Amino acid sequence: MKHSSGDKHEPPPGPPRQEGQPSEEEIRELAYQLYQESGCAPGHDLQHWLDAEQRLLKRGYGTP
């Protein structure tokens, strides 16, 4: 497989979305919003991700 110098190197997609779970993209977008709201402070990426995941679950994901 050829790669040009301008190709993006992205990780492979994660596991398929399970019913009642937020998608990786939804978590990523909210985690980035939380990062921005925190003043773009570095070193809190995991906490932002986990907080975003929990907030999305509380908003109705995971409820029938």
C-alpha angles and dihedrals in degrees: 000000000000122000122196118214090255097056117121116233106219127171117253115268116275125242117302116278113266121225110271094018128111115248122250089247092054091050092046093052094049092044089054090049089052089049091053092046089053090059094261091285110177124231100044100088096116092048091049090050093049092045091050092049092050093047092051091049090051091050090067109289111129094029117108 
